[in-house]
């Protein structure tokens, strides 16, 4: 297994200073340049009972691989990268399954109702869609799909399901859709559920370990707006309303956990850059300043999530982004995407 630049994975970890144990990667050989072992049987996987068994099956073969995706991506930017460990993939998987089950749809484009097979397939794509980052960030979806073709045997007897898995992983990011001229609307429910969940995962649990380490001492919150925005969202969730889906963002300036100490100056509040203070002094609330920044930075993310929701739920006419400020018991709609 080599990265896009031809460097073997073990060699890359060593040169990048990432501590690793080869035993954490059961699917790789111990060779100088590791090779991928074919550990999984796709037919066997399809007949598992659901998410619980599917997760156990994948962890048994993939080990602690997810714990290394985060450190690899952390090297891409000065203050680290959004978390891509299994904190992310587990959230995305659970959310995507809930969305697809709520929609009542089977995985593919031939109709049918939600069933255990769809849950297994969604668990697979949810947990593996970002593994390709070990090889290359910009084309990670392609490498994620490539890795699955090496890991799974017995795929030809289940061609429809296997094609759905590879298609979903290849086209879960906007750049790949745009580069190959693929329309999201021509996709499948498995893809739409993954995309919607992936795009709606923002907040404090998306902050990577290196970002915490960098903190305000190294100007992380001033120099990387994504870290700042995630720090001000306690959690992200969703709720179904009549003919609308609400994406709910819990806003909070207060520090809620000890690990956010590097983002404060001892007053129990997340430190915000001078640009925030300047607008605050002119009469804007922190919530208003955050809203403007969030809408500017995440417009493409919101639109892709909204389109996926509309495709999953034909009855839904509005994708609503709601900001909830629990300190003041206030909430407001900050954006609506209308079908």
C-alpha positions as CSV (number, residue, x, y, z in Angstrom):
1,X,0.0,0.0,0.0
2,X,1.6,3.2,-1.3
3,X,0.6,6.8,-1.0
4,X,-0.1,8.9,-4.1
5,X,3.5,10.0,-4.2
6,X,4.7,6.4,-4.3
7,X,5.9,6.3,-0.7
8,X,5.0,3.1,1.3
9,X,2.6,3.6,4.2
10,X,5.1,2.4,6.9
11,X,7.8,4.6,5.4
12,X,5.5,7.6,5.4
13,X,4.5,7.2,9.0
14,X,8.1,7.0,10.0
15,X,9.1,10.1,8.0
16,X,6.1,12.1,9.2
17,X,6.8,11.3,12.8
18,X,3.5,9.5,13.3
19,X,3.9,6.7,15.9
20,X,2.3,3.5,14.8
21,X,2.0,-0.2,15.5
22,X,1.7,-2.5,12.5
23,X,-0.6,-4.7,14.5
24,X,-3.2,-1.9,14.4
25,X,-3.6,-2.7,10.7
26,X,-4.8,-6.3,10.5
27,X,-5.5,-5.9,6.7
28,X,-1.9,-5.1,5.9
29,X,1.1,-7.3,5.6
30,X,4.3,-6.8,7.5
31,X,6.4,-6.2,4.3
32,X,8.5,-3.1,3.9
33,X,5.8,-1.8,1.6
34,X,2.7,-3.3,3.0
35,X,0.2,-5.2,0.8
36,X,-3.5,-5.3,1.4
37,X,-4.9,-8.6,2.5
38,X,-8.3,-9.7,1.2
39,X,-10.0,-10.3,4.5
40,X,-13.7,-9.8,3.9
41,X,-16.3,-11.8,2.1
42,X,-19.0,-9.5,0.6
43,X,-21.7,-12.1,0.5
44,X,-21.1,-12.9,4.2
45,X,-21.1,-9.3,5.0
46,X,-24.5,-8.7,3.3
47,X,-26.2,-11.3,5.5
48,X,-25.1,-9.8,8.8
49,X,-28.0,-8.8,11.0
50,X,-27.4,-5.0,11.0
51,X,-25.2,-2.2,12.1
52,X,-23.9,-3.8,15.3
53,X,-22.6,-7.0,13.6
54,X,-21.4,-4.9,10.6
55,X,-19.3,-2.7,12.8
56,X,-17.8,-5.7,14.6
57,X,-17.0,-7.3,11.3
58,X,-15.2,-4.2,10.0
59,X,-13.3,-3.4,13.2
60,X,-12.0,-7.0,13.2
61,X,-10.4,-6.6,9.9
62,X,-9.5,-2.9,9.9
63,X,-8.3,-2.6,13.5
64,X,-7.4,0.9,14.6
65,X,-7.0,2.2,11.1
66,X,-9.4,5.1,11.7
67,X,-7.1,6.4,14.5
68,X,-4.4,7.1,11.9
69,X,-6.5,9.0,9.4
70,X,-6.7,12.0,11.7
71,X,-2.9,12.3,12.3
72,X,-2.2,12.0,8.6
73,X,-4.7,14.8,7.7
74,X,-3.4,16.9,10.6
75,X,-0.2,17.3,8.6
76,X,-2.0,19.0,5.7
77,X,-2.6,22.4,7.5
78,X,-0.6,24.5,10.0
79,X,-3.1,24.0,12.8
80,X,-4.4,20.6,11.9
81,X,-7.4,19.3,10.1
82,X,-11.0,18.4,10.8
83,X,-11.3,15.2,12.8
84,X,-11.5,12.1,10.5
85,X,-11.1,9.4,13.1
86,X,-13.9,7.0,13.9
87,X,-15.5,9.9,16.0
88,X,-16.5,11.2,12.5
89,X,-17.3,7.9,10.8
90,X,-19.4,6.6,13.6
91,X,-21.4,9.8,13.7
92,X,-21.9,9.8,10.0
93,X,-22.8,6.1,9.9
94,X,-25.4,6.4,12.7
95,X,-26.9,9.6,11.2
96,X,-27.0,8.2,7.6
97,X,-28.7,5.0,8.8
98,X,-31.3,7.0,10.7
99,X,-32.0,9.2,7.7
100,X,-32.3,6.3,5.3
101,X,-34.5,4.3,7.7
102,X,-36.7,7.4,8.2
103,X,-37.0,7.8,4.4
104,X,-38.0,4.1,4.3
105,X,-35.9,3.5,1.2
106,X,-33.7,0.6,0.1
107,X,-30.1,1.3,-0.9
108,X,-30.5,1.4,-4.7
109,X,-32.4,3.0,-7.5
110,X,-34.8,0.1,-8.1
111,X,-37.2,1.0,-5.3
112,X,-38.0,-1.2,-2.3
113,X,-38.1,-0.7,1.4
114,X,-35.4,-0.1,4.0
115,X,-34.0,-3.5,5.2
116,X,-31.0,-5.0,7.0
117,X,-29.0,-5.2,3.7
118,X,-29.3,-1.4,3.3
119,X,-28.2,-0.9,6.9
120,X,-25.2,-3.1,6.3
121,X,-24.2,-1.3,3.1
122,X,-24.6,2.1,4.7
123,X,-22.5,1.0,7.6
124,X,-19.8,0.0,5.1
125,X,-19.7,3.2,3.2
126,X,-20.1,5.3,6.3
127,X,-17.1,3.8,8.0
128,X,-14.8,3.6,5.0
129,X,-15.6,6.6,2.8
130,X,-12.6,8.6,4.2
131,X,-10.0,5.8,4.6
132,X,-8.4,6.9,1.3
133,X,-7.0,9.9,3.1
134,X,-4.2,7.6,4.1
135,X,-3.1,7.7,0.5
136,X,-4.1,11.2,-0.7
137,X,-6.5,13.9,0.6
138,X,-7.6,15.5,-2.7
139,X,-8.5,12.2,-4.3
140,X,-9.4,10.3,-1.1
141,X,-12.7,9.0,-2.4
142,X,-11.0,7.2,-5.3
143,X,-8.5,5.7,-2.9
144,X,-11.2,4.6,-0.5
145,X,-13.0,2.8,-3.3
146,X,-9.7,1.2,-4.4
147,X,-9.0,0.0,-0.9
148,X,-12.4,-1.8,-0.7
149,X,-11.8,-3.6,-4.1
150,X,-8.7,-5.0,-2.5
151,X,-10.3,-5.9,0.9
152,X,-13.4,-7.7,-0.3
153,X,-13.8,-11.0,-2.1
154,X,-17.1,-12.6,-3.5
155,X,-18.4,-9.3,-5.0
156,X,-19.4,-10.6,-8.5
157,X,-22.3,-12.6,-7.2
158,X,-23.7,-9.4,-5.6
159,X,-23.0,-6.9,-8.4
160,X,-25.8,-4.5,-7.8
161,X,-24.9,-4.1,-4.1
162,X,-21.2,-3.8,-4.9
163,X,-21.7,-1.2,-7.6
164,X,-23.8,0.8,-5.1
165,X,-21.0,0.8,-2.5
166,X,-18.3,1.9,-4.9
167,X,-20.5,4.5,-6.6
168,X,-21.5,6.0,-3.2
169,X,-17.9,6.3,-2.0
170,X,-16.6,7.6,-5.3
171,X,-19.2,10.4,-5.4
172,X,-19.6,11.5,-1.8
173,X,-17.7,14.7,-2.4
174,X,-18.6,17.7,-4.6
175,X,-15.2,17.9,-6.5
176,X,-15.4,14.3,-7.8
177,X,-19.0,14.9,-8.9
178,X,-18.0,18.1,-10.7
179,X,-14.8,16.7,-12.2
180,X,-16.6,13.7,-13.8
181,X,-19.8,15.6,-14.6
182,X,-21.9,13.4,-12.4
183,X,-25.3,14.7,-11.2
184,X,-26.2,14.0,-7.6
185,X,-29.8,13.7,-8.7
186,X,-28.9,10.7,-10.8
187,X,-27.5,8.9,-7.8
188,X,-29.0,6.4,-5.3
189,X,-30.5,6.6,-1.7
190,X,-27.3,5.0,-0.3
191,X,-25.3,8.0,-1.6
192,X,-27.8,10.6,-0.6
193,X,-27.9,9.4,3.0
194,X,-24.1,9.4,3.3
195,X,-23.7,12.8,1.7
196,X,-26.4,14.4,3.9
197,X,-24.9,13.0,7.1
198,X,-21.3,13.8,6.1
199,X,-22.1,17.4,5.4
200,X,-24.2,17.9,8.5
201,X,-21.4,16.8,10.8
202,X,-19.9,20.0,12.2
203,X,-19.1,21.1,15.8
204,X,-16.7,20.5,18.6
205,X,-16.3,16.8,17.9
206,X,-14.9,17.6,14.5
207,X,-11.9,19.5,15.9
208,X,-8.7,17.4,15.4
209,X,-6.2,16.7,18.1
210,X,-3.5,18.9,16.6
211,X,-5.9,21.9,16.5
212,X,-6.4,21.5,20.3
213,X,-2.7,21.4,20.8
214,X,-2.2,24.5,18.7
215,X,-4.9,26.5,20.5
216,X,-4.9,30.3,20.9
217,X,-1.2,30.4,21.8
218,X,-0.4,29.7,18.2
219,X,-3.2,31.7,16.7
220,X,-5.2,28.7,15.6
221,X,-8.6,30.4,16.0
222,X,-7.5,33.5,14.1
223,X,-5.7,31.7,11.2
224,X,-8.2,28.8,10.6
225,X,-11.8,29.9,10.6
226,X,-13.0,26.3,10.4
227,X,-11.6,25.6,13.9
228,X,-13.2,28.7,15.3
229,X,-16.6,27.8,13.8
230,X,-16.5,24.2,15.0
231,X,-15.5,25.4,18.5
232,X,-18.6,27.6,18.7
233,X,-21.0,24.7,17.8
234,X,-21.5,22.4,20.8
235,X,-23.3,19.8,18.6
236,X,-25.0,19.3,15.3
237,X,-28.3,17.4,15.0
238,X,-31.4,17.3,12.8
239,X,-35.1,17.0,13.2
240,X,-38.0,16.4,10.8
241,X,-40.8,19.0,10.7
242,X,-43.8,19.0,8.4
243,X,-42.4,19.3,4.9
244,X,-39.1,20.5,6.2
245,X,-35.9,19.1,7.7
246,X,-34.2,21.2,10.3
247,X,-30.4,21.1,10.7
248,X,-29.9,22.3,14.2
249,X,-26.7,23.9,15.5
250,X,-26.2,24.4,19.2
251,X,-24.3,27.7,19.6
252,X,-22.3,28.3,22.7
253,X,-19.4,30.6,23.7
254,X,-18.9,28.9,27.0
255,X,-16.2,26.3,27.5
256,X,-17.9,23.0,28.3
257,X,-15.0,20.5,28.5
258,X,-11.6,20.5,30.0
259,X,-9.9,19.7,26.7
260,X,-11.0,23.1,25.3
261,X,-8.6,24.8,27.8
262,X,-6.2,25.7,24.9
263,X,-9.1,27.7,23.4
264,X,-9.7,29.9,26.4
265,X,-7.9,32.5,28.5
266,X,-9.0,31.2,31.8
267,X,-12.4,32.9,31.8
268,X,-14.4,29.9,30.9
269,X,-15.3,31.2,27.4
270,X,-14.0,30.2,24.0
271,X,-11.6,33.0,22.9
272,X,-12.6,34.7,19.7
273,X,-10.3,36.7,17.4
274,X,-10.0,40.5,17.4
275,X,-12.2,40.7,14.3
276,X,-15.0,39.3,16.4
277,X,-14.4,41.8,19.1
278,X,-14.4,44.7,16.6
279,X,-17.8,43.7,15.3
280,X,-19.1,43.1,18.8
281,X,-18.1,46.6,19.8
282,X,-20.1,47.9,16.9
283,X,-23.2,46.3,18.2
284,X,-23.3,42.9,16.7
285,X,-23.8,39.9,19.0
286,X,-21.4,36.9,18.9
287,X,-24.2,34.9,17.5
288,X,-24.8,37.3,14.6
289,X,-21.1,37.4,13.8
290,X,-20.9,33.6,13.9
291,X,-23.9,33.3,11.6
292,X,-22.5,35.5,8.9
293,X,-19.2,33.6,9.0
294,X,-20.9,30.2,9.0
295,X,-23.1,31.0,6.0
296,X,-20.1,32.3,4.0
297,X,-17.8,29.4,4.7
298,X,-20.4,26.5,4.5
299,X,-22.7,27.6,1.7
300,X,-21.6,24.7,-0.6
301,X,-21.9,22.2,2.3
302,X,-25.4,23.4,3.1
303,X,-26.6,23.2,-0.5
304,X,-25.2,19.7,-1.0
305,X,-26.8,18.5,2.2
306,X,-30.1,20.1,1.2
307,X,-30.1,18.5,-2.3
308,X,-29.5,15.1,-0.8
309,X,-32.3,15.6,1.7
310,X,-34.7,16.6,-1.0
311,X,-33.8,13.5,-3.0
312,X,-34.2,11.2,0.0
313,X,-37.5,12.8,1.1
314,X,-39.6,13.9,-1.9
315,X,-42.2,15.4,0.5
316,X,-39.6,17.8,2.1
317,X,-39.8,21.2,0.6
318,X,-37.4,23.2,2.8
319,X,-34.0,22.5,4.3
320,X,-33.8,24.8,7.3
321,X,-30.6,25.7,9.2
322,X,-31.5,26.7,12.8
323,X,-29.1,28.2,15.3
324,X,-30.0,27.4,19.0
325,X,-28.5,29.5,21.7
326,X,-29.3,27.5,24.9
327,X,-27.8,30.1,27.2
328,X,-30.5,32.6,26.3
329,X,-33.1,30.0,25.3
330,X,-33.3,31.5,21.9
331,X,-33.3,30.0,18.4
332,X,-33.5,31.4,15.0
333,X,-33.6,30.2,11.4
334,X,-30.4,31.5,9.8
335,X,-30.8,29.9,6.4
336,X,-33.4,28.1,4.3
337,X,-32.8,26.2,1.1
338,X,-36.1,25.8,-0.8
339,X,-36.7,22.9,-3.3
